[in-house]
Amino acid sequence: VSDAESIFSLVNKNPARFKALITDLTMPGITGVELARELHSRGANLPVLLVTGFASELIPENLESCNIQSILRKPLTFGELEQGLNKVLSNQENNTPQYLN
């Protein structure tokens, strides 16, 4: 999905269909943090894996309120992405974001 409104619509129509959100920090029109925060405020309890090339600008403690559980720094490999997603899916009770790479 390429825009935030499409994501909001898809999640609202069938929230059980989604197990997690993988998003980039920097996107057109909305940041990944804003996207995660808005989904969370709309009642979507999705664990979030945030991918970014600007990890030094993030303070993990400020991300807890929007269910961002893990942060992956770019560049990353497919294996790191797979490990990050597996960690997010298996660790849904932990709301403190962690850098994974």
HELIX and SHEET records of a PDB file:
HELIX    1   1 ALA A    4  LYS A   13  1                                  10    
HELIX    2   2 PRO A   15  ARG A   17  5                                   3    
HELIX    3   3 GLY A   32  SER A   41  1                                  10    
HELIX    4   4 ALA A   55  GLU A   57  5                                   3    
HELIX    5   5 PRO A   60  CYS A   66  5                                   7    
HELIX    6   6 PHE A   78  SER A   90  1                                  13    
SHEET    1   A 4 LEU A  21  ASP A  24  0                                        
SHEET    2   A 4 VAL A  48  THR A  52  1                                        
SHEET    3   A 4 ILE A  68  ARG A  73  1                                        
SHEET    4   A 4 GLN A  98  TYR A  99  1                                        
END                                                                             
